[in-house]
């Protein structure tokens, strides 16, 4: 896991979803094929439709992801 992704996970785990979401957006903008960042983004979403869209992206990038 790269440093930015680890930082986003730490922010999320400490209850700072907004900052985690911002950092994950930066990661996704620079690497749209990062399935871990997309999964993290799904966890940060409050809207169910947004969660589903992020998770669909995860599965499209990594079809074996459970």
C-alpha positions in Angstrom: 0.0 0.0 0.0 1.5 3.3 -0.9 1.9 6.2 1.5 -1.1 8.3 0.4 -3.4 5.3 0.5 -2.2 4.4 4.0 -2.8 8.0 5.1 -6.3 7.9 3.7 -7.0 4.6 5.5 -5.7 6.2 8.8 -7.9 9.3 8.3 -11.0 7.1 7.6 -10.2 4.9 10.6 -10.0 8.0 12.8 -13.4 9.2 11.7 -12.2 11.8 9.3 -14.1 10.7 6.2 -14.0 14.0 4.4 -10.2 14.3 4.5 -9.9 10.6 3.5 -12.3 11.2 0.6 -10.2 14.2 -0.6 -7.0 12.2 -0.5 -8.6 9.2 -2.2 -9.8 11.6 -4.9 -6.2 12.8 -5.5 -5.1 9.1 -5.7 -7.9 8.3 -8.2 -7.2 11.3 -10.3 -3.5 10.4 -10.7 -4.2 6.6 -11.0 -7.8 5.8 -12.1 -7.0 2.1 -12.1 -6.2 1.9 -8.4 -8.9 -0.5 -7.1 -7.9 -0.1 -3.5 -8.5 3.7 -3.7 -11.8 3.1 -5.3 -12.8 0.7 -2.5 -11.7 3.3 0.0 -13.8 5.9 -1.8 -16.8 3.5 -1.6 -16.4 3.3 2.1 -16.3 7.1 2.4 -19.6 7.6 0.5 -22.7 8.4 2.4 -25.0 8.0 -0.6 -25.8 4.3 -1.5 -25.8 5.0 -5.2 -22.3 6.6 -5.0 -21.1 3.6 -3.0 -22.4 1.2 -5.6 -20.8 3.2 -8.4 -17.4 3.0 -6.7 -17.8 -0.7 -5.9 -18.7 -1.3 -9.6 -15.5 0.4 -10.5 -13.6 -1.9 -8.1 -15.0 -5.0 -9.7 -14.4 -3.8 -13.2 -10.8 -3.1 -12.3 -10.3 -6.3 -10.3 -13.0 -8.9 -11.2 -11.7 -11.4 -8.6 -12.2 -8.9 -5.8 -14.7 -10.4 -3.4 
